Amino acid sequence: MKPRYFYSLRSTIADRPQLTACGRLTESPWYRCPGCSAFIDEELASYDAVIDHLGRRGLADTLPVSSLHFVFRRDLIDLWQAHGLTGFSATPVHVIGWSKRTKKPFPTEVPEYALVRPSAFVRLEEPPPLGPPCPVCGSDDYAFPKLTEPLPHGVQIDESSWDGSSIFGVLYYGFLFCTREVAELTLRAGYSKHFGFTRVEEIHSEEPHDRERWAGRDYGAYYMGFIKQRVEDL
């Protein structure tokens, strides 16, 4: 039996905002759980987004609006839905104009986007939970190290908590996990220019950038090695 691999969707442009259009949602309400103080999004029926600039590649297949929201072009989501993928919701995102310099001409053809949220959730074995789930919202707090410290074995999913969904997350954490089926379908359809897939056991396992050890380009190549953008690398 082949080993089962799970993946995390990872942006390849998060630290290069000049490449594509990026901006923010005009409204994204949230509140804190009264039991554990976790940040909880209030889901809206639709969202408006404004963009700061178009970048060299314009309005691409992903629209960076924050580190915690996944906004993809509608045609990718249509592909997922046409193939019966499960475990997510897609809320329309309307790009309405510039965030600044509002008198500047805005593109006349703007793709349709949607904010993707997991509707199925798993628990983690690694890093371990720090205690029982919150009795109010049900979320767990995990022992993630500081950003400068890697996770030697990445993230390990408690597979007994997985319901078989194609796409899933960890409650109130900014992960979007998926099965190999999702990764293969997405990459074979050509959606690989602005994001890719990292095996969960490699999440946060990369060494931190040490300027004395790594030249900038060398570290960039090393880091990108964790993000798979070809089917044969999955």
C-alpha positions in Angstrom: 0.0 0.0 0.0 1.3 3.4 -0.9 1.8 5.8 2.0 -0.8 8.5 2.3 0.5 12.0 1.9 -1.2 15.2 3.0 -0.2 18.6 1.8 -0.5 22.2 2.8 -1.2 24.9 0.1 1.6 27.4 0.2 2.0 30.7 -1.6 5.2 31.3 -3.5 4.7 35.0 -3.7 4.0 35.8 0.0 7.3 37.6 0.4 7.3 39.1 -3.2 4.2 41.2 -3.3 5.5 43.1 -6.3 4.8 40.2 -8.6 1.0 40.1 -8.6 -1.9 42.2 -7.5 -2.4 42.2 -3.7 -4.5 44.1 -1.3 -6.9 43.6 1.5 -10.6 42.8 2.3 -12.5 46.0 3.0 -14.4 44.2 5.8 -13.3 41.1 7.7 -15.0 41.1 11.1 -13.7 38.9 13.9 -14.2 38.3 17.6 -12.3 36.5 20.4 -13.6 33.3 21.9 -14.6 34.0 25.5 -13.2 30.7 26.6 -9.7 30.7 25.1 -9.3 34.1 23.3 -8.8 32.5 19.9 -9.5 34.8 17.0 -12.6 33.7 15.2 -13.7 35.1 11.8 -17.3 36.1 11.3 -18.3 34.7 7.9 -20.0 37.1 5.5 -22.1 36.3 2.5 -19.5 38.0 0.3 -16.5 40.2 0.5 -15.1 43.2 -1.2 -11.4 43.6 -1.8 -9.3 46.6 -2.8 -5.8 46.2 -4.3 -2.7 48.2 -3.6 -1.1 47.6 -7.0 -1.2 45.2 -10.0 2.4 44.0 -9.9 4.1 42.6 -12.9 1.7 39.7 -13.4 -1.6 41.5 -12.6 -4.6 39.7 -11.2 -3.4 36.2 -10.9 -4.9 32.9 -9.8 -4.4 33.8 -6.1 -5.1 37.1 -4.5 -3.0 37.9 -1.4 -5.2 39.8 1.1 -3.8 38.5 4.4 -1.7 35.7 5.8 -4.8 34.0 7.2 -7.1 34.1 4.2 -7.0 32.0 1.0 -8.4 33.8 -2.0 -8.3 31.9 -5.3 -9.6 32.6 -8.7 -13.1 31.2 -9.3 -12.1 29.0 -12.2 -9.8 27.0 -9.9 -12.6 26.5 -7.4 -14.9 25.5 -10.2 -12.4 22.9 -11.2 -12.3 21.5 -7.6 -16.1 21.4 -7.4 -16.5 19.8 -10.9 -14.3 16.9 -9.7 -16.3 16.5 -6.5 -13.7 17.7 -4.0 -15.1 18.1 -0.5 -14.4 19.9 2.8 -14.4 23.5 1.9 -16.7 26.5 1.3 -16.1 29.3 -1.3 -17.4 32.8 -0.6 -17.4 35.4 -3.4 -14.8 38.1 -3.3 -15.4 41.1 -5.5 -12.4 43.2 -6.4 -13.9 46.7 -6.5 -10.9 49.1 -7.0 -7.7 50.6 -5.7 -7.0 50.9 -2.0 -5.2 54.2 -2.7 -5.1 56.6 -5.6 -8.7 55.9 -6.3 -8.8 58.2 -9.4 -6.3 56.0 -11.2 -8.0 54.0 -14.0 -8.8 50.5 -12.9 -8.7 47.4 -15.1 -11.9 46.8 -17.0 -11.6 43.0 -16.9 -11.3 41.6 -13.4 -11.5 37.8 -12.6 -14.0 36.4 -10.2 -12.4 35.3 -6.9 -13.6 33.5 -3.8 -12.4 33.1 -0.3 -11.8 29.4 0.5 -12.4 28.1 4.0 -12.1 24.6 5.3 -15.3 23.1 6.5 -13.7 19.9 7.7 -11.1 19.9 10.5 -8.4 17.6 12.0 -6.4 17.5 15.2 -2.6 17.4 15.3 -0.4 14.9 17.0 2.7 17.0 16.3 3.2 19.5 17.6 1.2 18.2 20.6 -1.8 20.0 22.1 -1.0 21.9 25.2 -4.2 20.7 26.9 -7.8 19.7 26.3 -9.9 21.5 23.6 -11.5 24.8 24.5 -15.0 24.0 26.0 -16.5 27.0 24.2 -15.2 26.9 20.6 -13.6 23.5 20.5 -10.2 24.6 19.3 -6.9 23.2 20.5 -3.7 25.2 21.3 -0.6 23.5 20.0 3.0 23.7 21.1 4.3 25.4 18.0 7.9 26.7 18.5 8.9 30.2 17.9 9.3 31.2 14.2 13.1 30.9 14.4 12.9 27.3 15.6 12.1 24.6 13.0 9.8 21.6 13.6 12.2 18.6 13.0 9.4 16.3 11.8 7.0 19.0 10.5 3.3 18.6 11.3 1.7 15.2 12.0 -2.0 14.8 11.6 -4.1 12.6 13.9 -5.6 10.6 11.1 -8.4 9.3 13.3 -9.7 12.8 13.3 -9.8 13.1 9.5 -13.2 12.4 8.0 -11.9 11.7 4.5 -12.5 15.2 3.1 -10.4 16.4 0.2 -9.6 19.7 1.8 -9.5 20.4 5.5 -7.8 22.5 8.2 -7.1 22.9 11.9 -9.7 24.8 13.8 -8.8 28.5 13.9 -5.3 27.9 12.6 -4.2 29.4 9.2 -3.7 26.0 7.4 -5.4 24.7 4.3 -4.6 21.0 4.0 -5.5 18.7 1.2 -5.0 15.2 -0.2 -2.7 14.2 -3.0 -5.7 14.1 -5.3 -6.2 17.8 -4.9 -2.5 18.6 -5.4 -2.3 16.5 -8.6 -5.6 17.8 -10.0 -4.5 21.4 -9.4 -1.0 21.1 -10.8 -2.0 19.1 -13.9 -4.5 21.9 -14.7 -1.6 24.3 -14.7 -2.2 26.2 -11.4 1.4 26.2 -10.2 2.8 29.7 -10.9 1.9 31.4 -7.7 1.4 28.6 -5.1 2.4 25.0 -4.5 2.0 22.1 -2.1 4.2 21.2 0.9 4.0 17.8 2.6 2.7 18.3 6.1 5.7 16.5 7.5 7.9 19.2 6.0 5.9 22.2 7.3 8.1 24.5 9.3 10.9 22.0 9.1 13.2 24.3 7.0 16.2 25.8 8.7 15.9 29.5 9.4 17.8 32.0 7.2 21.3 32.5 8.6 23.0 35.2 6.6 26.4 33.9 7.5 25.6 30.5 6.1 23.2 31.2 3.3 23.5 33.6 0.4 20.1 35.1 -0.4 19.5 33.2 -3.7 20.8 29.9 -2.2 18.4 30.1 0.7 15.6 31.0 -1.7 16.2 27.9 -3.7 16.5 25.8 -0.5 13.2 27.2 0.8 11.4 26.7 -2.5 12.4 23.1 -2.5 9.8 22.5 0.2 7.0 23.8 -2.1 6.1 21.3 -4.8 5.0 22.8 -8.1 5.3 19.7 -10.3 3.3 16.5 -10.0 6.5 14.4 -10.3 7.8 16.1 -7.1 4.8 15.4 -4.9 
